[in-house]
């Protein structure tokens, strides 16, 4: 993993300031009761649960560095909201495009993993068994659900399954994560370490890396699957590092065909510039540092010190990423 650029480590105060800015932006779109952001289907339907879950995880990360009463309050409000919104089968619906919520579709791999991890963070802080039980129901749903053709959807589930295993030590989640990663996250990786088409976008690539890192860290040293994972992880990390720019941002999409399709103004991806701040990459690099023996400190420092994104009041991923980066940096000597 040879760096393309050399980056200086940012100060803890500067990263703390970044987190405070995303918190301030989140407060402007807070509806109360653990609910943030735009209701895609109108006032009769909830916003997507990622808006809550990502902010909760960011607050939980920041609370590992500083005791902040408001951060704790927002985390707990989000936790209670997610408890109320969970479906009887353990999943969380996707409130986008259709008013039925897409029950038992592959979309819910993504929609369920985010709350699952957020609930675990509340459990870690409070030891309230309600949150662990809800995470367990979400993990059980993911373990039962089939493999998606979308690599990053599977990687979301791998992330949560491994996090639940990390808390409980249960082998069922770990076995489900191994199966889903092998059959659904790893396939179709290209020689350059990336994935073509939809998953050529750097944020989706980073989500796959996060799943790889979560599984790698959940496995004991010398485990056969851990050895099997090393090469795909290295390849994926090399691609991420190669795509990083001098200012710490990342090229948004390496696949020319996918990029050309996205230039259609009707495409949801038309908003993306050639180079972007990528919160998913930032968090993925923190996960690599937390859970693996691969050193990506240089790339992580570049992402942390890079110019902040213009849109801070949207889905909440910058909230999560800066929280994770703040916690990681606070632990460095």
Secondary structure, 3 states (H helix, E strand, C coil): CCCCCCCCCCCHHHHHHHHHHHHHHHHHCEEECCEECCCCCCCCCCCCCHHHHHHHHHHHHHHCCCCCHHHHHHHHHHHHHHHHHCCCCCCCCCCCCCCCCCCCCCHHHHHHHHHHHHHHHHHHHHCCHHHHHHHHHHHHHHHHCCCCCCHHHHHHHHHHHHHHHHHHCCHHHHHHHHHHHHHHHCCCCCCCCCCCHHHHEHHHHHHHHHHHHHHHHHCCCCCHHHHHHHHHHHHHHHHHHHCECCCCCEECECCHHHHHHHCCCCCCCCCCCCEECCHHHHHHHHHHHHHCCCCCHHHHHHHHHCCCCCCCCCCCHHHHHHHHHHHHHHCCC
